[in-house]
Structures are given as C-alpha cells and as structure tokens.
Amino acid sequence: FVNDPDRWRTSERQLELCLGLSGKGLAGIDIVTDPYDTEADLVLWDKVYGWAGRAAAAGLGITVHAGEFSTANLAAALQTPGLRRLGHAVYAARDARLLEQLAQSGVTVECSLSCNVVLGAVSSYESHPIRRFVEWGIPVTLSTDDPVRVWTTIGREYALAHALGFSLGDLFAFTRRAVEAAFTSGDRRQELFAVLNEWERSNPVIHLAG
C-alpha cells in the first residue's frame, strides 16, 4: 500500500476482489506498506486500518510485513485491525518496548531465517533474534517467505533452526504455532492438530527432546 491517491484506487479494487473471494478459497491477505523500512505517513496507516478492518470483518486473516530492516512501522503495524501474524519483525528485538508490545499482542511472528540472512536483515543465522522472541513468549513459526529468490525450503528452515540449538520438541512446537496461526477453518485446524497429535504419539523422541 502506497501513500498515493491514484494507487489507493488500485488497492481499493484489489481489496474488493479479495473480499469477493473470501470463503471461496482466499483465506487471508498480506499487507506491505511503501515505504517499507522508513516510517509510513499516518494517513497511509489510517487507510490500511480501514482496509484491514473490512478484510477481517469478511473473515480474511491479516498478516503485515514490518520490521525487517528497521523498527519503522512496527508499532503502527501492531495496531492493524484483525492482525494475527507479523512477517519478520526482526528489529523488534532491538527495542524492549517493541518486544513487550509484541509479546502482549499475542501476534505470531513469521520467522524467515534464510531470507533475513540473504537479504541482510541480520548478519548471520546465529544473530537472528528468533531465540529472543521465544524467550519473551512470543509465538513463532518458521517460514520461507521468498523460497525461490533465497534458495530455501521449509525443511531447510527447520534444519537451520535445529542447527541453532532448537530441540526436536521446539521444532514441533513451532509447527503447532503454525497451525494455530493458520488462516483456515476451525474444522481444518482440528484435523491438522489430530495429525500432529498422532505423529507425536508415534514419535516419543519428541517428548524426550521437548
């Protein structure tokens, strides 16, 4: 979303299409503001809040990309109506107030280890703030974000997290968080939990590692 009335009209048409597809296969929308890594005008955020509110009221899940390369827009993003997930949020770890706000919000952070390293949001896998998010009680999932561009898979992201010291139990917890945060129906969520529960029962090593 860009702070430009002409572009607003395009975004409005896109939103109308999304609203029309709610319940017909489209489960949610991802919001990215432009500017991305500097503070967006409050006028733009007011527009975003209005659009997000309409999408949430139509049953669509809301995720916002913010905080990947700076703390800009993180606080504003957390005020988005219907927000359930936040993409990246890397720089929240540099500000205790933002960390506290994020933890209190209950919003799930989509951590994309490879993407954040390849694109320079963090200098190395070891310096990624995923561990700090977990320590603050912030729900975390593992994500690929842009798998073709950064040459990764979700399996590789899990392997990287394991190499960073997360146990098999921790990785399983990330998967549970992903199901909890998924933009899907209650019935489908319960089906996925049933699969996870059965897999956990048949793999006792998960209990030992957790």
ABEGO torsion letter per residue (X at the ends): XBBBAAAAAAAAAAAAAAAAABGAGBABBBBBBOBAABBBBAAAAAAAAAAAAAAAAAGBBBBBBBGAABABGAAAAAABBGBABBBGGAAAAABAAAAAAAAAAGBBBBBBAAAAAAAGABABAAABAAAAAAAAGBBBBBBAGBAAAAGBBAAAAAAAAAAAGBBAAAAAAAAAAAAAABBBBAAAAAAAAAAAAAAAAABAAAAAAX
